Amino acid sequence: MHKTISSSRNQHVTEALRLRKRRGRTTSNRIIVDGAREIMRAVNAGVEFIEVFFCAELCTTEECGLAMSALSSTPATVLHVTEEVFHRIAYGQRAEGIVGIAVTPSRILEDILLPPNPLVLVLERVEKPGNLGAVVRSADGAGVHAVILAEPQTDLFNPNAIRASLGTIFTLCVRSATNETTLAWLREHQFNILVSLVDGQQNYTDLDLTGPTAFVLGNEATGLSPFWIDLDATPVQLPMRGAADSLNVSATAAVLAYEALRQRAAQVG
């Protein structure tokens, strides 16, 4: 017979709430994962779950049932909670009946296994976790092999980033590194480095994107730092026909990634 947690002051609940803040995630080496789909993708990617908050009254979808089934084969402890407590733990309006707590996955640049002619997105100093998650979701869809956060201003497993990525942040190769380490890695693997600039001389559709290619995109407000601009790299731009001079970083990443996908598919076909 399980015991249902009915108090928001329960220690498990208060510790989970700390994981909504970056400091809490960093000091505990834990992350919080909202949603059945996201949890399933994390489990399938080998993420180590420690405990799961479960509300039977809210677990009404097939995905929630599948997520609980997947978690049953892990050592995670299931903590049954009331609807009131669950709404306290869950993000926003995500009342799907399941929230997981996991060990922060280890993600280092050196363990990426690259196929021939890899395609990589580098995001320098991106601040908004929603943008990070949206880029990862587009990268997953376009067949990008890795996303690298250079000098990140948000942590990789921010709950907003996980949510915006639909959990693909666990299944795609996503890594964090310094600018220097990222550049050295790209050069070691002989990538053609293309930096996205508002005033770039090359239209992105005029370039051959079928070889090892790395697109580098900058901060939402200030763009790329001089570190990347001063490189001997190819500056590319997306033509803008209206009043705005650039797209959101996640939209830019999607356009570039899908152009590379188009060229590669045409080459195969």
C-alpha positions as CSV (number, residue, x, y, z in Angstrom):
1,M,0.0,0.0,0.0
2,H,1.6,3.3,-1.0
3,K,1.5,6.5,1.0
4,T,0.3,9.6,-0.9
5,I,2.2,12.9,-0.3
6,S,-0.3,15.6,0.5
7,S,1.9,18.4,1.8
8,S,3.9,20.8,-0.3
9,R,6.3,21.1,2.6
10,N,7.3,17.4,2.2
11,Q,11.1,17.2,1.8
12,H,10.9,15.5,-1.6
13,V,8.6,18.2,-2.8
14,T,10.8,21.1,-1.6
15,E,13.9,19.5,-3.0
16,A,12.2,19.1,-6.4
17,L,11.2,22.7,-6.4
18,R,14.8,23.8,-5.9
19,L,15.6,22.2,-9.2
20,R,13.5,24.9,-11.0
21,K,16.5,27.1,-10.3
22,R,19.9,26.7,-12.0
23,R,21.7,26.9,-8.7
24,G,19.6,24.0,-7.3
25,R,20.4,21.9,-10.4
26,T,24.1,22.7,-10.2
27,T,24.6,22.1,-6.5
28,S,22.6,18.8,-6.4
29,N,23.7,17.4,-9.9
30,R,20.0,16.7,-10.5
31,I,17.5,17.8,-13.1
32,I,13.7,17.9,-13.2
33,V,11.8,16.6,-16.2
34,D,8.2,17.5,-16.9
35,G,5.9,15.5,-19.2
36,A,5.4,11.9,-20.2
37,R,7.0,12.3,-23.7
38,E,10.0,14.0,-22.4
39,I,10.5,11.4,-19.6
40,M,10.2,8.5,-22.1
41,R,12.8,10.0,-24.4
42,A,15.1,10.6,-21.4
43,V,14.7,7.0,-20.2
44,N,15.3,5.7,-23.7
45,A,18.5,7.8,-23.9
46,G,19.8,6.2,-20.7
47,V,19.2,9.1,-18.3
48,E,19.2,7.8,-14.7
49,F,16.0,8.7,-12.9
50,I,16.0,8.7,-9.1
51,E,12.4,9.4,-8.3
52,V,9.1,10.1,-10.0
53,F,6.2,12.2,-8.7
54,F,3.0,10.5,-9.9
55,C,-0.6,11.6,-9.6
56,A,-3.0,8.8,-10.7
57,E,-6.0,11.2,-11.2
58,L,-4.0,13.2,-13.8
59,C,-2.3,10.3,-15.5
60,T,-5.0,9.9,-18.1
61,T,-3.2,9.6,-21.4
62,E,-1.6,6.7,-23.1
63,E,1.8,8.5,-23.1
64,C,1.7,8.8,-19.3
65,G,1.0,5.1,-19.0
66,L,3.8,4.2,-21.3
67,A,6.2,6.5,-19.4
68,M,5.3,4.8,-16.1
69,S,5.8,1.5,-17.7
70,A,9.3,2.5,-19.0
71,L,10.2,3.8,-15.5
72,S,9.2,0.5,-13.9
73,S,12.3,-1.1,-15.3
74,T,14.5,1.6,-13.6
75,P,15.5,2.0,-10.0
76,A,13.4,5.2,-9.7
77,T,11.2,5.5,-6.6
78,V,7.6,6.4,-7.4
79,L,6.2,9.0,-5.1
80,H,2.4,9.3,-5.2
81,V,1.1,12.8,-4.7
82,T,-2.2,14.6,-4.5
83,E,-3.4,16.8,-7.4
84,E,-2.7,19.9,-5.3
85,V,0.9,18.8,-4.6
86,F,1.4,17.8,-8.2
87,H,0.3,21.2,-9.5
88,R,2.8,22.7,-7.1
89,I,5.6,20.6,-8.5
90,A,4.7,20.6,-12.2
91,Y,5.8,23.3,-14.7
92,G,3.0,25.8,-15.7
93,Q,-0.1,24.0,-16.8
94,R,1.6,20.7,-17.5
95,A,-0.7,18.5,-15.5
96,E,0.2,15.2,-17.2
97,G,0.4,13.4,-13.9
98,I,4.2,12.6,-14.0
99,V,7.3,14.6,-13.2
100,G,10.7,12.9,-12.9
101,I,13.9,13.7,-11.0
102,A,17.2,12.5,-12.6
103,V,20.9,12.6,-12.3
104,T,22.3,15.3,-14.6
105,P,23.6,13.4,-17.7
106,S,27.3,13.7,-18.4
107,R,27.8,15.5,-21.7
108,I,31.4,16.1,-22.9
109,L,32.5,17.2,-26.4
110,E,35.0,14.5,-26.8
111,D,32.6,11.7,-26.7
112,I,30.6,12.7,-29.8
113,L,30.8,10.0,-32.5
114,L,30.6,11.7,-35.9
115,P,29.4,10.1,-39.1
116,P,31.0,11.0,-42.5
117,N,30.2,14.6,-43.5
118,P,28.6,15.6,-40.2
119,L,26.4,18.7,-39.7
120,V,26.8,20.6,-36.5
121,L,25.1,23.7,-35.0
122,V,27.2,25.9,-32.6
123,L,25.2,28.4,-30.4
124,E,27.4,31.0,-28.8
125,R,26.2,32.6,-25.5
126,V,22.5,31.8,-26.2
127,E,20.6,33.1,-23.1
128,K,17.0,31.9,-23.5
129,P,16.4,28.3,-22.7
130,G,13.3,28.3,-24.9
131,N,15.5,29.3,-27.9
132,L,17.9,26.5,-27.0
133,G,15.2,23.9,-26.9
134,A,13.6,25.1,-30.1
135,V,17.0,24.9,-31.9
136,V,17.5,21.3,-30.6
137,R,14.0,20.4,-31.8
138,S,14.7,21.7,-35.3
139,A,18.2,20.1,-35.3
140,D,16.6,16.8,-34.4
141,G,14.1,17.1,-37.3
142,A,16.7,18.2,-39.9
143,G,19.2,15.4,-39.0
144,V,21.8,17.6,-37.4
145,H,24.4,15.4,-35.7
146,A,25.3,17.6,-32.8
147,V,24.4,21.0,-31.2
148,I,27.2,22.7,-29.2
149,L,26.6,25.4,-26.7
150,A,29.7,27.7,-26.7
151,E,30.0,29.8,-23.6
152,P,26.4,29.1,-22.7
153,Q,24.4,31.6,-20.7
154,T,21.8,29.0,-19.7
155,D,22.4,25.5,-18.5
156,L,21.8,22.6,-20.9
157,F,19.0,21.0,-18.9
158,N,17.0,24.0,-17.9
159,P,13.3,22.8,-17.7
160,N,12.3,25.3,-20.3
161,A,14.9,24.0,-22.7
162,I,13.8,20.4,-22.1
163,R,10.2,21.3,-22.7
164,A,10.9,23.4,-25.9
165,S,12.9,20.5,-27.3
166,L,10.1,18.0,-26.6
167,G,12.7,15.8,-24.9
168,T,15.0,15.6,-27.9
169,I,17.7,17.4,-25.8
170,F,18.3,13.9,-24.4
171,T,18.4,12.0,-27.6
172,L,20.5,14.4,-29.7
173,C,24.2,15.0,-29.1
174,V,24.0,18.3,-27.3
175,R,27.2,19.5,-25.5
176,S,28.6,22.6,-23.7
177,A,32.1,23.9,-24.1
178,T,34.2,27.1,-24.2
179,N,34.7,29.0,-27.4
180,E,38.3,27.8,-27.5
181,T,37.5,24.2,-27.0
182,T,34.7,24.3,-29.5
183,L,36.9,25.8,-32.2
184,A,39.7,23.4,-31.6
185,W,37.3,20.5,-31.9
186,L,35.8,21.8,-35.1
187,R,39.3,22.2,-36.6
188,E,40.4,18.8,-35.4
189,H,37.5,17.3,-37.3
190,Q,38.0,19.5,-40.4
191,F,34.7,21.3,-40.4
192,N,33.9,24.0,-42.9
193,I,33.0,26.8,-40.4
194,L,30.1,29.1,-41.5
195,V,29.3,32.1,-39.2
196,S,25.8,33.5,-39.4
197,L,26.0,37.4,-39.7
198,V,23.4,40.0,-40.6
199,D,25.9,41.5,-43.1
200,G,27.5,38.2,-44.2
201,Q,28.8,38.2,-47.8
202,Q,27.5,34.8,-48.8
203,N,23.9,33.8,-49.3
204,Y,23.4,30.5,-47.4
205,T,21.8,28.8,-50.5
206,D,24.9,29.5,-52.6
207,L,27.2,27.4,-50.5
208,D,28.0,23.6,-50.7
209,L,26.7,22.2,-47.4
210,T,27.2,18.5,-48.2
211,G,30.6,18.2,-46.5
212,P,31.5,18.5,-42.8
213,T,29.7,21.7,-42.0
214,A,29.3,23.7,-38.8
215,F,27.0,26.7,-38.6
216,V,27.8,29.2,-35.8
217,L,25.0,31.4,-34.5
218,G,25.2,34.1,-31.9
219,N,23.5,35.6,-28.9
220,E,19.8,36.7,-29.3
221,A,20.6,40.4,-28.6
222,T,24.2,41.0,-29.7
223,G,24.9,38.2,-32.2
224,L,28.4,36.6,-32.4
225,S,31.3,37.8,-30.4
226,P,34.6,39.0,-32.1
227,F,36.0,35.5,-31.3
228,W,34.0,34.0,-34.2
229,I,33.8,37.0,-36.4
230,D,37.6,37.4,-36.6
231,L,38.2,33.8,-37.7
232,D,39.1,32.8,-41.2
233,A,35.5,31.5,-41.6
234,T,32.8,32.0,-44.2
235,P,30.2,34.6,-43.2
236,V,26.7,33.7,-44.3
237,Q,23.5,35.6,-44.3
238,L,19.8,35.0,-44.8
239,P,18.2,37.5,-47.1
240,M,15.6,39.7,-45.3
241,R,12.9,41.3,-47.4
242,G,11.1,43.2,-44.7
243,A,11.8,45.8,-42.0
244,A,13.6,43.4,-39.6
245,D,17.3,42.7,-40.2
246,S,17.4,39.2,-38.8
247,L,15.4,36.2,-37.7
248,N,15.2,34.7,-34.2
249,V,18.2,32.4,-33.6
250,S,16.0,29.3,-33.5
251,A,14.4,30.2,-36.8
252,T,17.8,30.9,-38.4
253,A,19.1,27.6,-37.2
254,A,16.1,25.8,-38.7
255,V,16.5,27.5,-42.1
256,L,20.2,26.7,-42.3
257,A,19.8,23.1,-41.1
258,Y,17.0,22.3,-43.5
259,E,18.9,23.8,-46.4
260,A,21.8,21.5,-45.6
261,L,19.3,18.6,-45.4
262,R,17.9,19.6,-48.8
263,Q,21.3,19.6,-50.4
264,R,22.3,16.3,-48.9
265,A,19.1,14.7,-50.0
266,A,19.5,16.0,-53.5
267,Q,23.1,14.7,-53.6
268,V,21.9,11.2,-52.6
269,G,19.0,11.3,-55.0
